[in-house]
Amino acid sequence: MDTGNIVLDIKDLETQFQSGGKIVKAVDKISFHVRKGQVVGIVGESGSGKSVTSLSVMRLVPNPPGRITGGEIWFNSPKQGRVNLLELSEKEMRSYRGSEIAMIFQEPMTSLNPVFTCGSQVMEALQIHQKLTEKQARERTLELFKEVQLSNPEQIFKAFPHQLSGGQKQRVMIAMAISCHPSLLIADEPTTALDVTIQAAVLKLLQRFQKSYNMGMIFITHDLGVIAEIADYVLVMYHGKIVEQGNVEDIFLKPQHPYTKGLLACRPRLDVKLRVLPTVVDFIEQSIYGDIEKSQKSVEEIITSRVISESEIKAHNQRLKAQEPILKIEHLKTYFPIKKSLFGKILEYKRAVDDVSLCVYPGEVLGLVGESGCGKSTLGRSILRLVEPISGRIYYKGQDILQLSPRDLRKVRREIQIIFQDPYSSLNPRLSVGYAIMEPMKVHNILNNDEERRRRVYELLERVNLNPNFFNRYPHEFSGGQRQRICIARALALNPKFIICDESVSALDVSVQAQVLNLINELKAEYNFTCIFISHDLSVVKFMSDRVAVMKSGKIVEIDEAENIYKSPKEKYTQDLISAIPKGISANKNVGLNA
């Protein structure tokens, strides 16, 4: 092996966590290497160990409860030569982080400091590692913001993280990571919060930098279509182990392991509408000895048995439209001031929601799609008056929400719940998950006492496929998929009639995403709630929605039944969104369905 061409060489890496008195091997003696100019993709379910692998390389595993217990991590530094990162002191390791080894984290809101502007945080990295003056660092930061396609770089430079959309925050993180031209870039779900068009642009940007600087890259993502487009070599992880690895074409077109085949089939399809998405358990079975055994069902058998016919879809949509709308929005406007005079007079507004009118029928799922910053999340928050519109009408069951007193609005909020994009920042880190779910029941005086509420929490945890014994655990002890299930349980605690799902599966890898989407559909049928489903992922929206509304620059530019939107979009903007969806290895069919 030509070791001179290898930028990272991992040998028998083992990372453990102590949880509830037990030792969990999050990374179990894995070995692989990354060459200069090579992109190694890592895929697997939530909790498979892929993110812990990246944290181990950066020496960022939280201790306690975790620690690296074995193996070697060899890094070929252009400045220091070949070094074992596990033998470095913390001070020595800090000189590598950000400068020679950079990382883009999955959750940008928790990665950016909320008390500093975005520009100052990127400048800090440049001044520490590149020794630039303040003026040079500022100029370079603005250049980086332009390169990652942030509109109005000057405004982003002065903005605090909470003032940006999820996609904008992630692009700030990407700008920070590539600022020092590292030898190794670890990208942990770098396009999770981005819509498909920006995602495509960011992937091209990362590829350009990676090739320009002959940079090695570890690319972790739940989106297998993205992996197929960007990776040269793929590792499939399951329970801390690498169960399959190989060139990207072999993995996607000729997968050997049943777990890999299951992952490839989880992605929602655009050519047909399914009742239930396939999940990994449809393709593998766990033996009593912990071994993976192949299911007897083929991929095509499972897909064919779950297709909903066009006549069923048409009849269902007709039944929905025969009812009176449960929610009716008329000429809604939500503006944010972005420029003021010396005396405080507002000179310019951001028209986040600009004269929007639509209706939602009882039992319907209305999908809301559009690029980052188009106003879809602001529309969802405006409905609940989490942000105040400046004009318009929002009728829920005939009463105008915008005219309600705070006391009456509180009653409405009991019926209308929201599941936010980032489950980690949605949960109070100081509250156990049981008390987080119980809290809204206490606020709204649901049930007679805490003992009854506790039993209700146990039921809800079971209903979202979590162990009731998790009641006393804290949010940091759970994976992203588990945290989102906790947020779903919290939303259901008040038995709502209407739920707004704001990018509620965007942070989940594809197999867990399929499980959560199936769960939301099951719960919708059981609790009979209506839903607005907001997402940048058009294939997910198609699976979930009866109708789809497309937003651009605060306006609804197209609204129609989901099948019509995807088969014959009328607006060029909608056509561009659909064409930007990653196609993977196979341009005509979901990758892996022929496996």
ZIHU-V156616 format. One record per helix or strand of 2 or more residues. SS is the DSSP state (h for helix, s for strand). FROM is the first residue (numbers start at 1). TO is the last residue. If there is no record, write none. Layout:
ss: [SS	SS]
from: [FROM	FROM]
to: [TO	TO]
This chain:
ss: [h	s	s	s	h	s	s	h	h	s	h	h	h	h	h	h	s	h	s	h	s	s	h	h	h	s	s	h	h	s	s	s	h	s	s	h	h	s	h	h	h	h	h	h	s	h	s	h	s	s	h	h]
from: [3	6	22	39	50	66	81	85	90	101	108	118	134	153	161	166	184	196	216	224	233	241	248	258	280	284	292	299	310	325	346	365	376	391	399	401	406	416	423	433	450	468	475	480	498	510	530	538	547	555	562	572]
to: [5	19	35	44	57	77	84	87	96	104	111	129	147	158	163	178	188	212	220	230	238	247	253	265	282	286	294	305	321	340	361	369	383	396	400	403	415	419	426	443	463	472	477	492	502	527	534	544	552	561	567	579]
